[in-house]
Amino acid sequence: MNRTSTVIKVEGVSQAFGAEGDPRRVVALESATLDIPRGELLSLIGPSGCGKSTLLNIIGGLATPTTGRVTIDGVEVKGPSPQKVAYVFQENTLFPWRTVIDNVKLGMAFQGVSKSEREGRARESLEAVGMQDFANHFPGQLSGGMKQRVQLARALGLQTEIVLMDEPFAALDEQTRMVLGEDLSVLLARTGKTIIFVTHSLVEAVFLADRVAVLTARPGKIKKIINVEEPHPRKSNFMTSAKLGAMRNELYELLHDEIRKTMTLRAEVGGDK
Amino acid sequence: MKKESKIPQRLIQLGVLLAILLVWWWGTLPGRINPLLLPPPAPVFKNFWLLLTTASIWPDLWVTVHEWIVAFLLASTTGCTLGYVISRSGYAVRVFDPLLAGLYSIPAILLFPLYLLFFGLGSGSKIAIGTTIAFFPIVLNTIAGLAYVDKAYIRAAQSMGANDFQLFWSVMMPAAFPVVLTGLRLGCIIAFLAILGGETISSLAGLGHRIVSLAENMESAQMFGNILFAILMAFIINGTVSYVEARGRRGMQ
């Protein structure tokens, strides 16, 4: 991998909640170091509470690390960088009082896109996710999968180089996720964006990503990074291939012990109360 | 889901009203209830009709409506402003929200004798009591609306680069709007009730004043006509405000 093409650099990032010495102090993330090259899709996977979302929020500037730093194009992240980074959240963050297209346009207004440009860009990004016929619907009238498509359209409309996705399909049923995953692969192959994708799903992680970073149980450390050598866009036959199956199994092996550890940890915490 | 027909509901509601009217008519037949205490329906409705068709009630009506509008405007500006200021800090919310909720449970009408001393028998004391009573639901709902906006909306807006003004105008305000609107509706209605109540206790003019002086003069039929008029007004106010609220909600959706 070409070093000069690195866009996101995560250098020894740790995140702890609670003061030092406090028995309730939780170290969510411990000295995470990662280089993410331009145009890569990186999946973050790990047991619950391992700091995947924390790491994502630090990269996006929505959280400040306790130690270490993140740079994007060599500039240290100190807050949200809406010109460079767009988010897709797990929960529905579409504003229910605005129509689909107005939601997409509002994101651009926040980002500072001139008024005349918004309409065209919003239509384009809705078309990219197949939601152009629902432009004038309100979010409340859409299914969960459609809402996530609109959130994706809103992120794409911002035309940032980086998109951070925090378990975007977690609240959806298996079949909807499958279709959305395939569509996403096609879409992302076309845009060439740099993407970090947090997920709980082993299959999803392998199916979408160029690399999968496996995190350990809390305190989260990066345990291993697995390369997925498969051209984009990924076809549905990749989903059923032996290659994907083997990688899924490898991830399962890596994660199994970590998930067990999390469960024990939880039982201990529960016993304290 | 099958849409329920509204006709049976309306028929039952109408039936209840008719039953009340019937009991009233039956109870006031000659030899039953003393007509000085409860006059029969016919003269009451005749007086009610006179109130609707002549201008005799207008001076008193204007006094009450004027007091009500001023009280509501005062309560909504102070309530919304203070609610907004408090909602800006989580600490202030934790301090003042329970405090205001506690004060709200005190029957504010007990302040009325004090207001009579402060502001006199005229409109001032009515405006003061109406403002006091309407202020609480407005300030409490403004706090509830603004302080408890879903954090996910705020995070999303900030990640897209919203500045403080955009965050307030495009996210906090519309998110809080339905809750604030409910406070305004409650304030609007109870301000009217409080003013009417204040007028019946002690006043120089107004709808409540008329009702009390008619009662003191044993003009029962006229008094009940005026009461019907006040009920009609409360009914219209409630209907109008609820309609405006529903429209406002739909507008924001």
Interface residues (C-beta under 8 A of the other chain):
Chain A: G60 G61 L62 P80 P82 Q83 V85 A86 Y87 F89 E91 N92 T93 F95 P96 W97 R98 L106 G107 A109 F110 Q111 G112 F138 G140 R154 L158
Chain B: A152 Y153 R155 A156 A157 Q158 S159 M160 G161 A162 N163 Q166 S170 V171 P174 A175 F177 M252 Q253
